[in-house]
Structures are given as C-alpha cells and as structure tokens.
Amino acid sequence: MTPQTLPERIVWSTIVWTWPLYALGALYVIGPVLAWSLAGLACLSLYLGPAMRDDLRATGAPPPIVIAWCVAMVVMLIALWVGHLNWEMGIKQTIKSTVGWAKGWALMALFPLAGAVLPLRREVVIRAQCKLGLWTLCVTPVLIAAPYLGLPERIWTSPLKAVGGPGPEYFSVFFFTYDPSSWTPRWQFFAPWSPFAALLGVCTVLFALEEKHRGWRAAGMAAGVIMILASKSRMGLVGLVGCTLGPRLMPLVLRSWAWAALAALVASLAVTGQGLARTLGAGVMAFKSARADSTRVRATLQRIAYERWQEEAVWFGHGRVQPGPHLVEYMPIGSHHTWFGLLFVKGVVGFLAFLVPLVWQVALAVQDAARGPRGRLPLGLCLVIALLSFGENIEIETYLLWPALLMLGIHARELRSFG
C-alpha cells in the first residue's frame, strides 16, 4: 500500500510525519496550509479538466453534500462579518476573525472538497493512520514514564506561535499535564489537551478497524485505545463504544427479526422501565461526578451563552467569544460547546450553517452503513464529530481532524460513483 498520486503522497507524508511535526510545534500551521493547498489543487483540476496530468486529474464534479459544506461555510463567514458589524468591532478585529475562520471553519468544507475531487484512495489514508499509530506506540513509553522520572510537563513552545492562534498550547510540545482536580497526570499525545486526544484516539480505532493487514490493524487499534485510556477522558470512553459499535449495528435496520426484537424489548419496558430508568440515572450521575468541577463549569458556560444569545443577539450572535466571570473560572463564553458557541458567536444563522450539512452528511452515512460495510467508517467519523461538538469548539480542532474530513469527501465521491 503505497501512494500513487501527488495528492496521496502529500496526505500520506503529512499523516505519517505527525509526531515530528508536533515536535516542531507546526501542526496548527500545517493543517490550514494543507487544506487550502489541496482545495486549490482540486479547483485547478476542475477548471483545467483533461489538461491536467493523470495523477492530478479531477475524479468528477463535487457531490451535492460537498457543495452544501462549501455554501454553509461561506454563510458562516457572512454571519461572522455581520456580527462584527452589529457590535462595531472594527476592521482590525474583523480581519483577525476572518483569518481565524480561514484556519478553522473553512477547513470543514476544504478537506471534503479535496477528498471528493482529487484522486485519493481511502486505503491510503487508512494505512497512513495505522503507521501513525505505530509512531504513537513507540513514543508512548517515554510519555508515560515522564511524570515519574521528574520530567517537566511542557518541553517547549515553538516560535511558530507568532502566526497567531487560539493559544500557546497549540504550538507547545508536552510530555503530559496534571489534572487540576486530582493532581494526577494525563496525557494528550499530539493534541493540545487530553479530551481531544481521546477523540483522536477513537478516530484512530475507527480507521484501524478498516485496515486489511492484521499487523497494521493491531498497531492502529492499540494506539487508539492507549490514547483514550491515557487521556482519562469520559467522552473518549463513550466514543470508543458508541462510534465503533453503532455503525456496525446499522445493517440490523434492514432485518425484520431485529425490528421484532426491538418491539419485544419496548414492550418489556412496561415492567422493567422504572428500574432501568433509575439505573441509567444513577449511571449518568456517576459519569458527571467523575469530574464534577468540569461538569459544573461547562453547564454554567452553556447557560450563560444561551441566555445572552436569547437576550442580545439572536440572528448573528456576538461576533466572537467573550471573557467569562470568576464563576466559570474565566473560561470564555461561547467555548467548550460547539452548538452553544455557535448561538453565542454567530447566532441562528451560524447554528443552521453547521447543522444542515452535518445532518445531511450523517444521513448519507447512516443509509450507506445500513446497506454495507463501506459506510461504517464515515458514519463512525460523523459520530465522533457530533460527539466532539457537544464538548468542544470543533472549529479550532479541524487542523487535527482533517483526515476524518478528508474521508467524508472520499465517501461522498464513492456514493456518487458507485451509488
């Protein structure tokens, strides 16, 4: 399994060399540069058509779902501009926020466009992810030993932080970090924080499950599971179960016996429902209590964002996140939740600009996963994105989520070509 076209070589090299790029503090820069380069190459191949050389020639016009993502992200930019205009933020801040859009939300459209148009095989992306998993397995012993050897949390911060970003952690290289609530070490690998690393671990497992070579499959799955467990993230554990099993259960939707079993299960709830509800409620409380401070801060942030959105800026939002009070440990209002963040920052317009194409993408993946194995990986990745959106601001994580976004574009092309 080796790259055969220029786009495949670019994608392969970027994924496989993730750890060296992380050591340079360059991942946050590489993601947007790669997105705009591949999307520009895709547009050029569409424009020149047969004039392009064979390994760069477009595989066809962008599928409707990819066009929807492109339109939606343009709408997101318009909502940002209107929000800045409404709150009189000035030209300087508007330009800065537009650059932020180009490094964040725009990638939600650029990578699917590249995956749908350029000659990229899903097998190449899958194998590259498994090779990255082997890198992770090699690095993990050093990371795990670091806090017990007295090594520092942060190794260094790259000068590349001068290009600007959400914070210095995006350009920093860590051995580990301490959880402030328990003062125990957590590991974030090549992500800026541990919960995000856990969901990247789920993505690694999903890619590895589709690998045909048993050795590479084992390396990818082991690396993904280690990332989830070492990050000590509740969201990662949920994703490991839900995002892997859910897509594999989808073919049951077309089985009559599965519907009969579901009907029998629903009928049995008349007897067992009350006890089951109590058990589930206790489980949810235990889940939230695992990191009670984090749960409290997130819930308060969401409530403040929702109330201020309703009272102050319904349609186009506040234009940007705003500093939070001491009650939420000065966390920015509009952070830690994509949906409440969209309402606060970009209003109803921005909320719908993300919701509509995401629901469409999930629907396509669900339909394909119910018909056969081809849709399992795209559906699992869609579930990861959905799960991330309820605990993080997904636009500042696209620079590491890009293999998943690229795969969604490849899947859209497969649906167009093979039905």
N, C-alpha and C positions, 0 to 999 in steps of 0.2 A: 504494500500500500504506500505508494509514493506520489507526490504531487506531479501533475502532468501539464498544468497550465500556469500562466503567470499569477492569476488570482489565487489559485490553490497554493502556490509556493509562498505567496505573501501571507495568506491566512495561516498556513502550516507553520511557518517560521515564527510568526507573532505569538501563536499559542504555545508552541514548544519552548520558546525562549522567555516565557512569562517570568520565571524566577530571576534570571539575570536582569531583565528589565526592571523588576521590582527592586532588586539590589541597587539599581541606579536611581530609583525614585522616579522612573519615567512612565509608569503605567498610565497615569492620569493624562499624560500628554499623548501617548501612543494611541489610545482609544479614539479620540476625536479625529486625529490626523488620519488614522486608518479608515474611519467611517467616511470622511469627506473624499479621501483618495479613491476608495473603492466605488463610492457612489458617483464620483466624477467620471471614473473609468466606465461605469455602467451607462451613464448618459452619453458618453462619447461613442460607445459601441452601438447604442441605439440610434444615434444620429448618423454614423458612418455606415452602419449595416454591413453589407458584403465587402466593403472596402477594408475592413479591419482584418488583421491576420487571424487565423483559425482559432488560436488559443485565447483570443480576446473577444471573439465574436459573440454578440448577444444571443441568448437562447430563445428570445422571443420578447414580446411586449410585456410590461409589468402586469401581473394579475390584478383584478379589482381590489382585493384586500390590501395589496401594497400601495396602490393609488390612494386608497382610503387612509392609510397611515400617513402618506405624504401630505394629503389635504388637511388631515387633522392636526399635524404638527405645524403647518402654516397657520391654521386657525389659532393654535396655541401661541404662536408668536404675535399674532394680531391682538389677542387678548392681553398679552404682556404689554404691548405698546399702549393700548387703550387704558389699562390700569395705571401705567406710569403717567399718562397724560391727565387722567382724572385726579391723581394725587400730586400733580405738579412736581415730579421728581427730577426734572431737568434732563438736558441732553446727555450729560456725562453719565448719569446713572442709567439712563435708557440704553446707551451704547454698551455699558458694562453688563447689563442684564441680557441684552441681545447676544453678546458673546457667550454668556452663560447658557442661553438657550441653544446656541450652536454646539456647545460642548456637552449638552445634556439631552433635552427633549428631542432635538433634531435627530439624534442617533437612533431613536425609536423608529424612524422612517428610513434613514440612510442604510442601515445594515440589512433590513428586509429587502430594500430595493436592490442592493448589491447581490444578495443571495438569490433573488428571483431572476436576475438578468444575466449575471456573469456565469461562465462555465465552472461551477463549483459542485463537487460531489459530496453528499452527506458523509460518505465513508471516510473521506479525508479529514473532515472536521472531527469525526468520532475518534479516529486513530490519534489525531493530534492531542485531543483531550486526554486520552489514555497515556500518551507519552508525558504530558504534563503531570498526570497522576504519579508516574514513576519518579519524576523530579521531586514531587511533594513527599513521597515515601523516603527518598534519600535525605531530604532536608529535615524531616520531622524529628529524628532523634536529637539533633542539635537544638531545635526549638524547645522540645520537651525538657531537655536537661538544663537549659539556660537558667531558669529561676533557682534551681537547686545548686548551681555552680556559682551563684552570686553575680551572674552577668546582668547588665543593665536592661531595662525594658526596651528603650529606644536606642538603636545603633547610630543612626544619623538621619538628618533631613537634607534632601537634595536641593542644590541651588535652583533646580527647575521650578521651585515654588514661586519664583519671580514671575512666571507666566500667569499666575493667578489661579485660584480655585476655592472650593468651599472652606478649606482649612489646611494647616500644615500636615495633618495626619495623612493626607492624600499623597504627600511627597516624602513621607518618613518610612524608614525601614525598622521593623520591630522584631525582637525575639519573642516577646509576649507582652501582655498587660495585666495589671491587677484589677480584679473586680472590686470596686469601691464598697460594695455592700457586704462582702465576705472576706475581702483582702486575700483572696486565693487567685492563683494565676489562671488566665485564659489565653488562648492562642488565636490569632487572627490570620495567620499564614500570609498571603499576599493581598489581603483585603484591608481596608482602613479600620475596621472594627469587627469584633467576633461574631455577632449575629449575621452580618452579611457574609462572613466566611462560611458560616454553616449552610446558608442557602446556595453558595457557590459549590459547597460540597455535595448538596443534593443534585445540582446540575451535573457534577462530575459523575455521580452514580447513574443518573439517567443516561448520559452519553455512554458510559461503560456497559450498561445493560444491552446496548445495541451493537457492541463490538463482537465480531465473529471469532477472533483469535482469543483462545482461552487465557493465555498468559497476559495479554494486554487488558483483557476484560477484568481479570483479577486485580491487576495493578490499579486500574481506574476505580474499581469499586472499593478497594481497600483504602485508597487515598481519600475518596469522598467520605467514607464512614469515619475515618480519623478526623477529618476536618469538622464534621458535625459534632463528634463527641468531645474533641479538644476545645471547641469554641464554647461549650457548655450553654448552648442556646436552646431554649424551649421551642422556638419557631423552627429550628433545624430538625428537631426530632419529629415534629408534626409533618414537616415536608418530606422527610425520609419515608414515612409510612404512606401519607396521602398521595404524594406526587408520583410514587412508584407503583403502588397497588391500584390506584384509581384508573389510570389508562388501561391497565391490563384486565380490569373487570368490565370495561366498556362493551366488549362483544356480547356480554350477557344480555344487553339491552335488546338484542335481536333474537333471544331464545325464549320460547314460550314457557318452558319449565321455570326459568328464572323469575318471570312475572308471577307465576303461580306460587312460587316460594315466597316472593315478596308479599303477595296478598295474604298468605297464611301468617307471615310474620306480623303484618299490620293488624290482623285480627287478634293475634295473641297479645297485642299491647293492651287490649281491654282488660286483661288480667294482670299483666306484668308491668304495665306502663308507669304506674305510680312509683313502684320501687326502682324501676330503671331511671326515671327522672331524678329521683333522689341521688342515685349512684352517680349519674352524669353530673349533677350539680355539685356534688362533693368533689368529683374529679376536676371540674373546672376551677373550683375554689383552690384546690391544692396546686393546680397549674399556675394560677395567678399568684399564689402565696410564695411560690418558689423564688420569685424576685419581686417582692411586694412594693419596694420603693420604685422600681422601674415601671410597674403596672400603674401605680398612683400618678407618677409624673406624666406618663403617656395619656392616661384618661383625662387629666386636668388640661393638658395641652389641646386635646381634641375638643373638649367642651369650650374652652376659650376661643379656639379658632372658629367653631361652629357658631357661637353666639355673636362674635364680631362680624362674621360673614353675613349673617342674617340682618344685623342692625346697621351695617356700614357700607357694604359693597357686594350686592347680590350678583350682579351680572358679570363684572370684570375683575372683581377682587381688589386686593390692596397693592398689587403690582410686585410685591416682594415679601419675604418673611420679615418679622419684626421681633426685637428682643423681648423675651418673656420676663415675668416678675420672679421674685425670690421663691414664690410658691411652686414654680416648676424648675427650680434650680437654674434660672436664667437661660433655659433652653429656648431657642427661637420659636415663636408662634407660627405655625404652618409647617413645622418639621415633624419627623417621626411618624408620619402617616400620609401616604400619597393623596388619598381622597379628601381628607380634611384640609391638607395642604393646598390642594388644587382649589377647593372652595375659597379658602382664605386668600390665596395669592392671585388666582385667575378667575374666580367666580364660577357661575354656572356654565359659561362658555368653555372655559378650560376643562372643567369637570367632564362635560359631554365630549369634548375633543379627544379625551383619553378613553372614556367609557365605550363609545360606539365602536371604534376599530378593535378594541380589546375583546368585547363581547363577540364581534364578528369572527375574530381570529380563533377564539375558544370554540365557537360553534362549528367552524370548519374542522378543527382538530378533533372535537368530540365525534362528529359524523364520520371522519376517516378512521378514528380509533375503533369505532363500533364495527366498521367493515373489515378491518385487517390490521396487521402489526405496523404498517407504515405510519399510522397516526399516533402511535404510543409516545414516541419521543417528543414530537411537537406539543401534544397535549400535556405531557409532564412538565415541559418547559413553560407552557402557558400557566399551569397551576403554580409553578414557582414564582412567576412574575406577579400573579394575583396575590399570592401569599406575601411576597415582599411588599406589595403596595399597601398592605394593612399594618405594616410595622416599620416601614422605612419610606424615605422620599426616593422613589425609583429613578427619577431623572438624574440624580447625582451618582447613580450606580451603574448607568448604562456603559460606562467605559470598561467595566469588567464583565458585564452581562452580554457583551456583544456576540460571543459565539452562539448563545441562545437565540438572539435576534436574527443572526445570520441564518440559523437553521429554520426559523419561521419563514424566511423568504425562500429558502430552498424547498420547503414543504409546499408553499404556495405555487411554486413553479411545477412541482411534481403533480399537484392536483390539476393544474392547467394542462399539463402534457399527457397525463395518463388517466385523469378522471378519478 
